[in-house]
Amino acid sequence: MKNTATRGLVALGAAAAMIALPQIAGAAPADFYKGKKVTFYVGYSPGGGYDTYSRLAARHLGRHIPGKPGMIVKNRPGAGSLKLANELYLSLPKDGSVIGMIGNNLHLSELIGRPNIHFTSVKFNWIGRLTDGDTIFVVRPDAGVNSFADVQKKQVLVGVPGAGSATTLMLTVVNNVLGAKFKFISGYKGSSGIRLAVERGEVQGLQSIIWSVHKPWIERNKMKVLYQIPIPRLESIKQFPSIIEFAKTSEQKKLINFFASYVTVGRSIVAPPGIPDDRVTALRAAFLEMTKDKALLAEVAKKKTRFRPMSGQDLQALIASAFDLTDAEKAKAKEAAQIGKLQKRKVVLVTTTAKILEKNKKGSRLTLVEKGGKKVKALVHGRRTKITINGKKAKRGATAVGMTCEMEYEGSGSEATKLNCKN
């Protein structure tokens, strides 16, 4: 066991040493990429936001890289993309044939010293950003708060995905640095689960929400927007104050600016360190050309996808500037990120029998009608929802309009845990 551990440490050290070595330029980019395929790794499972943006880029980027290589997308989920980040830094090829998309908050995790991080964010080659996030914080209209000053005086129950999320980290910093009194309730399945909890009054507020995506929900439920995370205010939501505006001291402003940087990093493409400079330049130039590609822009417009690109050079500078903290400020940042204990939500499942009235193409969203005529909606997850059709295990896409299903879930709009259907 001791020899195995020693070999592992030696291998890790050797990999880190290779990263530091200067890279000797090889074939010109066009010659290198011609006839090759570039692998685009995604640090998350299929279907989510990171996967969607990665596949959008992969459909168009290859046409603009010298030599016009093909593009292959591979999902490599694990630990909120930490697994992929470590592999990009240490073990995946450093010749320009591999790029990826990792979590927008991993640079924060690096600074505050979370475990199992074997990379230095500023040493990655940042290729470009597809979009940032217009993330906001909202509360129910009956929460009894109308401004940020109110949440500095009154406790507000806030739904969060879990301790490791960027949302929980940012809210923790807002508590510890700016004196908010948010109490976290965890255990929800993504932002959709938290929105349902807010609707039911189980919690009073949430930050896992994007104005450009969730504006109809916000207005329909008459939610109050207390602030936005982006710094400075985004022009598209300039009516809402930025979180930095509540910071009073220069230290507070530096800390808030650092932790809020995750929304600016957004959905960004990164490449391993150590790639020859001319290939990094080629990839960054290809990214900028892609952002003006008529086919890409048409796809973005058709799907109403948020698209606010940033160049690789600017993104690299952003990551570097985020770490522009003194040792004392870094110590304060670690202190500000201490989350503490989260309160776990109580899950109450109900079972109903209903007939499918409508379904989307993937079968991930269903509208059903119960025996009494009440319409309900349910989300169907590709892995978490256990599905049978006529007693046999099935995939969600196999469900069909007209099927009668026994469904276990938390209530209309929530994700089904079980779905047993019959023709």
C-alpha positions as CSV (number, residue, x, y, z in Angstrom):
1,M,0.0,0.0,0.0
2,K,2.8,2.4,0.9
3,N,4.6,1.7,-2.5
4,T,1.3,2.3,-4.4
5,A,0.7,5.6,-2.6
6,T,4.3,6.7,-3.2
7,R,4.0,5.9,-6.9
8,G,0.8,7.9,-7.1
9,L,2.5,10.9,-5.5
10,V,5.4,10.6,-7.8
11,A,3.1,10.4,-10.9
12,L,1.2,13.4,-9.7
13,G,4.4,15.4,-9.1
14,A,5.7,14.3,-12.5
15,A,2.5,15.5,-14.2
16,A,2.7,18.8,-12.4
17,A,6.3,19.2,-13.4
18,M,5.5,18.6,-17.1
19,I,2.9,21.4,-16.9
20,A,5.6,23.8,-15.9
21,L,7.9,22.9,-18.9
22,P,8.0,25.2,-21.8
23,Q,6.2,23.8,-24.9
24,I,8.1,23.4,-28.1
25,A,6.0,24.4,-31.2
26,G,5.4,21.5,-33.6
27,A,3.3,21.5,-36.8
28,A,1.5,24.7,-37.8
29,P,-2.1,24.7,-36.5
30,A,-3.6,24.0,-39.9
31,D,-1.3,21.0,-40.5
32,F,-1.8,19.8,-36.9
33,Y,-5.7,19.9,-37.0
34,K,-6.2,18.7,-40.6
35,G,-7.9,15.3,-40.6
36,K,-8.1,15.2,-36.8
37,K,-11.0,15.3,-34.3
38,V,-11.0,17.6,-31.3
39,T,-12.6,16.1,-28.2
40,F,-14.8,18.5,-26.3
41,Y,-15.3,17.2,-22.7
42,V,-18.2,18.3,-20.6
43,G,-17.8,18.1,-16.8
44,Y,-21.5,17.4,-16.3
45,S,-24.2,14.9,-17.4
46,P,-26.1,15.3,-20.6
47,G,-29.1,17.6,-20.7
48,G,-28.1,20.5,-18.4
49,G,-26.9,24.0,-19.2
50,Y,-23.2,23.2,-19.4
51,D,-24.0,20.3,-21.8
52,T,-26.3,22.5,-23.9
53,Y,-23.7,25.2,-24.4
54,S,-20.9,22.7,-25.0
55,R,-22.8,21.1,-27.8
56,L,-23.8,24.4,-29.3
57,A,-20.1,25.3,-29.5
58,A,-19.1,21.9,-30.8
59,R,-21.6,22.1,-33.7
60,H,-19.9,25.3,-35.0
61,L,-16.3,25.7,-33.7
62,G,-14.6,23.2,-35.9
63,R,-15.4,25.1,-39.1
64,H,-13.3,28.0,-37.8
65,I,-10.2,26.2,-36.5
66,P,-7.4,26.0,-39.1
67,G,-7.5,22.6,-40.8
68,K,-11.3,22.3,-40.0
69,P,-11.1,19.3,-37.6
70,G,-14.2,17.4,-36.5
71,M,-15.6,17.8,-33.0
72,I,-16.6,15.0,-30.6
73,V,-18.5,15.8,-27.4
74,K,-17.9,13.5,-24.4
75,N,-19.6,13.9,-21.0
76,R,-17.3,13.3,-18.1
77,P,-19.3,14.2,-15.0
78,G,-18.0,13.9,-11.4
79,A,-17.8,16.1,-8.3
80,G,-19.3,19.1,-10.0
81,S,-16.8,18.9,-12.9
82,L,-13.8,18.8,-10.5
83,K,-12.9,15.4,-11.9
84,L,-12.6,16.8,-15.4
85,A,-10.8,19.9,-14.3
86,N,-8.1,17.8,-12.6
87,E,-7.8,15.5,-15.7
88,L,-7.5,18.5,-18.1
89,Y,-4.8,19.9,-16.0
90,L,-2.8,16.7,-15.3
91,S,-3.5,13.8,-17.7
92,L,-5.4,14.7,-20.9
93,P,-3.4,15.6,-24.0
94,K,-1.8,19.1,-24.0
95,D,-1.5,19.4,-27.7
96,G,-4.7,21.3,-28.6
97,S,-6.7,18.2,-29.4
98,V,-8.7,18.5,-26.2
99,I,-10.9,21.3,-24.8
100,G,-13.7,21.3,-22.2
101,M,-16.2,23.1,-20.1
102,I,-15.9,23.0,-16.3
103,G,-17.8,24.6,-13.4
104,N,-17.8,28.4,-13.3
105,N,-17.0,28.3,-9.6
106,L,-14.0,26.0,-9.5
107,H,-11.5,28.9,-9.3
108,L,-13.4,29.9,-6.1
109,S,-13.0,26.4,-4.7
110,E,-9.3,26.6,-5.5
111,L,-8.7,29.7,-3.5
112,I,-10.7,28.7,-0.4
113,G,-8.9,25.4,-0.3
114,R,-11.5,22.8,-0.9
115,P,-10.1,19.3,-1.1
116,N,-9.0,17.3,-4.1
117,I,-8.1,20.3,-6.3
118,H,-5.0,19.5,-8.4
119,F,-5.0,22.5,-10.7
120,T,-4.2,26.2,-10.8
121,S,-7.0,28.1,-12.6
122,V,-4.8,30.9,-14.1
123,K,-2.6,28.2,-15.8
124,F,-5.4,26.8,-17.9
125,N,-5.7,28.3,-21.4
126,W,-9.1,30.0,-21.4
127,I,-10.5,29.9,-25.0
128,G,-13.7,32.0,-24.7
129,R,-17.0,32.4,-23.0
130,L,-20.3,31.7,-24.6
131,T,-22.4,33.5,-22.0
132,D,-22.4,35.0,-18.5
133,G,-25.3,34.7,-16.1
134,D,-27.9,37.3,-15.2
135,T,-28.4,35.6,-11.8
136,I,-30.7,37.4,-9.3
137,F,-32.1,36.8,-5.8
138,V,-35.9,36.8,-5.3
139,V,-38.3,36.4,-2.4
140,R,-42.0,35.6,-2.2
141,P,-44.3,38.7,-2.0
142,D,-45.4,37.6,1.5
143,A,-41.8,37.2,2.9
144,G,-42.0,40.5,4.7
145,V,-38.9,41.9,3.1
146,N,-38.7,44.6,0.4
147,S,-35.0,45.4,0.3
148,F,-31.5,44.1,1.1
149,A,-31.6,46.2,4.3
150,D,-34.6,44.1,5.4
151,V,-32.7,40.8,5.0
152,Q,-29.9,42.2,7.2
153,K,-32.5,42.4,10.0
154,K,-34.9,39.6,9.4
155,Q,-34.3,35.9,8.8
156,V,-35.3,34.6,5.4
157,L,-35.6,30.8,4.5
158,V,-33.7,30.2,1.3
159,G,-33.7,27.0,-0.8
160,V,-30.3,25.8,-1.9
161,P,-29.2,22.7,-4.0
162,G,-26.4,21.6,-1.6
163,A,-23.3,22.6,0.3
164,G,-21.0,22.4,-2.8
165,S,-23.0,24.6,-5.1
166,A,-22.0,28.1,-6.3
167,T,-25.4,29.3,-5.1
168,T,-24.8,28.2,-1.5
169,L,-21.3,29.5,-1.5
170,M,-22.4,33.0,-2.7
171,L,-25.2,33.2,-0.3
172,T,-22.9,32.1,2.5
173,V,-20.5,35.0,1.6
174,V,-23.5,37.4,1.5
175,N,-24.3,36.3,5.1
176,N,-20.7,36.4,6.4
177,V,-19.5,39.5,4.6
178,L,-22.6,41.7,4.3
179,G,-24.6,40.6,7.3
180,A,-27.6,39.0,5.6
181,K,-29.7,36.6,7.7
182,F,-30.3,33.8,5.2
183,K,-31.2,30.4,6.6
184,F,-30.5,27.6,4.1
185,I,-32.8,24.7,3.4
186,S,-31.1,22.1,1.3
187,G,-31.9,18.9,-0.6
188,Y,-33.6,20.2,-3.6
189,K,-33.2,18.7,-7.1
190,G,-31.9,21.7,-9.0
191,S,-33.5,25.2,-9.4
192,S,-36.8,23.8,-10.6
193,G,-37.2,22.0,-7.3
194,I,-36.4,25.2,-5.3
195,R,-38.9,27.2,-7.4
196,L,-41.6,24.7,-6.6
197,A,-40.7,25.0,-2.9
198,V,-41.0,28.8,-3.1
199,E,-44.4,28.5,-4.8
200,R,-45.6,26.2,-2.0
201,G,-44.2,28.5,0.7
202,E,-41.8,25.9,2.0
203,V,-39.0,28.4,1.6
204,Q,-39.2,32.2,1.0
205,G,-36.5,32.9,-1.4
206,L,-33.9,31.6,-3.9
207,Q,-30.9,32.6,-5.9
208,S,-30.8,29.7,-8.3
209,I,-32.6,31.8,-10.9
210,I,-31.8,33.5,-14.2
211,W,-33.7,36.6,-15.2
212,S,-33.6,36.0,-18.9
213,V,-34.9,32.4,-18.4
214,H,-37.3,32.7,-15.5
215,K,-38.8,36.2,-16.0
216,P,-42.3,34.8,-16.8
217,W,-42.2,32.7,-13.6
218,I,-41.0,35.7,-11.5
219,E,-43.8,38.0,-12.9
220,R,-46.5,35.3,-12.7
221,N,-45.7,34.7,-9.0
222,K,-45.1,38.4,-8.2
223,M,-41.7,37.7,-6.8
224,K,-39.6,40.6,-5.5
225,V,-36.1,40.9,-6.9
226,L,-33.7,42.1,-4.1
227,Y,-30.5,42.2,-6.1
228,Q,-28.4,40.8,-9.0
229,I,-25.1,39.0,-8.7
230,P,-23.3,40.5,-11.8
231,I,-20.9,43.4,-11.2
232,P,-21.6,46.0,-12.3
233,R,-25.3,46.0,-13.0
234,L,-26.2,44.4,-16.4
235,E,-27.8,46.8,-18.8
236,S,-30.6,44.3,-19.4
237,I,-31.6,44.3,-15.6
238,K,-30.2,47.7,-14.6
239,Q,-33.3,48.3,-12.5
240,F,-32.0,45.9,-9.9
241,P,-29.0,46.8,-7.6
242,S,-25.8,44.7,-7.9
243,I,-24.8,42.9,-4.8
244,I,-21.5,44.9,-4.7
245,E,-23.6,48.0,-4.0
246,F,-24.2,46.8,-0.5
247,A,-20.5,46.4,0.4
248,K,-19.3,49.3,2.5
249,T,-15.6,48.8,2.9
250,S,-12.8,48.1,0.4
251,E,-12.3,44.7,1.9
252,Q,-16.0,43.8,1.5
253,K,-15.9,45.0,-2.1
254,K,-12.9,42.9,-2.9
255,L,-14.4,39.7,-1.3
256,I,-17.8,40.2,-3.0
257,N,-16.1,40.9,-6.4
258,F,-14.1,37.7,-6.1
259,F,-17.0,35.4,-5.1
260,A,-19.4,37.0,-7.7
261,S,-16.9,36.4,-10.5
262,Y,-18.5,32.9,-11.1
263,V,-21.5,34.5,-13.0
264,T,-19.0,36.4,-15.2
265,V,-17.1,33.3,-16.0
266,G,-20.4,31.7,-17.0
267,R,-20.2,29.0,-19.6
268,S,-16.6,29.1,-20.7
269,I,-14.4,26.9,-22.8
270,V,-11.0,25.9,-21.3
271,A,-8.0,24.0,-22.6
272,P,-5.2,22.3,-20.7
273,P,-2.0,24.2,-19.8
274,G,1.1,23.6,-21.9
275,I,-0.4,23.7,-25.3
276,P,1.8,25.4,-28.0
277,D,1.1,29.1,-28.1
278,D,0.2,29.1,-31.8
279,R,-2.5,26.5,-31.2
280,V,-3.9,28.5,-28.3
281,T,-4.0,31.6,-30.5
282,A,-5.7,29.6,-33.2
283,L,-8.4,28.2,-30.9
284,R,-9.1,31.7,-29.4
285,A,-9.3,33.2,-32.9
286,A,-11.6,30.4,-34.0
287,F,-13.9,31.0,-31.0
288,L,-14.2,34.7,-31.9
289,E,-15.0,33.9,-35.5
290,M,-17.6,31.3,-34.3
291,T,-19.4,34.0,-32.3
292,K,-20.1,35.8,-35.6
293,D,-21.1,32.7,-37.4
294,K,-24.5,33.1,-39.1
295,A,-25.5,29.5,-38.5
296,L,-24.7,29.7,-34.8
297,L,-26.4,33.1,-34.4
298,A,-29.5,31.7,-36.2
299,E,-29.5,28.7,-33.8
300,V,-29.2,31.0,-30.8
301,A,-32.0,33.2,-32.0
302,K,-34.3,30.2,-32.8
303,K,-33.8,28.6,-29.4
304,K,-33.8,32.0,-27.6
305,T,-30.5,31.0,-26.0
306,R,-28.7,33.6,-23.9
307,F,-25.5,34.5,-25.7
308,R,-23.0,37.0,-24.4
309,P,-19.5,35.9,-25.6
310,M,-16.2,37.1,-24.2
311,S,-12.8,36.6,-25.8
312,G,-10.3,34.1,-24.4
313,Q,-7.8,36.9,-23.7
314,D,-10.3,38.8,-21.7
315,L,-11.4,35.7,-19.9
316,Q,-7.8,34.8,-19.0
317,A,-7.4,38.4,-17.6
318,L,-10.6,38.0,-15.6
319,I,-9.5,34.8,-13.9
320,A,-6.1,36.4,-13.1
321,S,-7.8,39.5,-11.7
322,A,-10.1,37.4,-9.5
323,F,-7.0,36.2,-7.6
324,D,-5.6,39.7,-7.1
325,L,-5.9,39.4,-3.3
326,T,-3.4,39.9,-0.6
327,D,-2.6,37.0,1.7
328,A,-4.7,38.6,4.4
329,E,-7.6,39.0,2.0
330,K,-7.3,35.3,0.9
331,A,-7.5,34.3,4.6
332,K,-10.6,36.5,4.9
333,A,-12.1,34.8,1.8
334,K,-11.6,31.4,3.3
335,E,-13.2,32.6,6.5
336,A,-16.2,34.1,4.5
337,A,-16.8,30.8,2.7
338,Q,-17.4,28.8,5.9
339,I,-20.9,27.5,5.2
340,G,-21.8,25.8,8.4
341,K,-24.7,23.4,8.9
342,L,-27.5,23.1,6.3
343,Q,-31.0,22.2,7.3
344,K,-32.3,19.3,5.3
345,R,-35.8,19.6,3.9
346,K,-38.5,17.2,4.7
347,V,-39.7,15.3,1.6
348,V,-43.4,14.3,1.4
349,L,-44.3,12.1,-1.6
350,V,-47.8,11.5,-2.9
351,T,-49.1,8.9,-5.3
352,T,-51.6,9.6,-7.9
353,T,-53.1,7.9,-11.0
354,A,-53.5,10.0,-14.1
355,K,-53.6,9.8,-17.9
356,I,-51.0,11.5,-20.0
357,L,-52.4,14.4,-22.0
358,E,-49.3,16.0,-23.4
359,K,-45.5,15.2,-23.5
360,N,-42.5,16.9,-25.0
361,K,-40.3,15.1,-27.5
362,K,-37.9,13.7,-24.8
363,G,-40.7,12.7,-22.4
364,S,-39.0,14.9,-19.7
365,R,-42.2,17.0,-19.2
366,L,-45.6,15.6,-18.9
367,T,-49.1,17.0,-18.5
368,L,-51.6,14.5,-17.1
369,V,-55.2,14.5,-15.9
370,E,-56.3,12.8,-12.7
371,K,-59.6,10.8,-12.4
372,G,-61.4,13.8,-11.0
373,G,-60.4,16.0,-14.0
374,K,-57.6,17.9,-12.3
375,K,-54.6,18.6,-14.5
376,V,-51.1,18.1,-13.1
377,K,-47.6,18.4,-14.5
378,A,-44.5,16.4,-13.8
379,L,-40.8,16.3,-14.7
380,V,-39.3,12.9,-15.7
381,H,-35.6,12.6,-15.2
382,G,-33.6,10.2,-17.4
383,R,-31.8,8.6,-14.5
384,R,-33.5,9.4,-11.2
385,T,-37.1,8.6,-12.2
386,K,-37.8,4.9,-12.2
387,I,-40.0,4.1,-15.2
388,T,-42.0,1.0,-16.2
389,I,-44.4,0.5,-19.0
390,N,-46.7,-2.5,-18.8
391,G,-44.5,-3.8,-16.0
392,K,-41.2,-3.6,-17.9
393,K,-38.4,-1.1,-17.3
394,A,-38.5,1.7,-19.9
395,K,-37.0,5.0,-20.8
396,R,-38.9,8.3,-20.5
397,G,-39.1,8.7,-24.3
398,A,-41.3,5.6,-24.5
399,T,-44.2,7.2,-22.6
400,A,-47.1,8.2,-24.8
401,V,-50.2,10.3,-24.8
402,G,-53.1,8.3,-23.6
403,M,-51.2,6.0,-21.2
404,T,-52.5,5.7,-17.7
405,C,-49.8,6.1,-15.1
406,E,-49.4,5.6,-11.4
407,M,-47.0,8.3,-10.4
408,E,-45.1,9.1,-7.2
409,Y,-44.0,12.7,-6.8
410,E,-44.1,15.8,-4.5
411,G,-47.0,17.5,-6.3
412,S,-47.8,19.2,-9.6
413,G,-44.6,20.5,-11.3
414,S,-42.2,18.4,-9.3
415,E,-39.9,15.6,-10.5
416,A,-41.5,12.1,-10.4
417,T,-39.6,9.5,-8.4
418,K,-41.6,6.6,-9.9
419,L,-43.8,6.4,-13.1
420,N,-45.6,3.1,-13.8
421,C,-47.6,3.4,-17.0
422,K,-49.9,1.1,-19.0
423,N,-51.2,1.3,-22.5
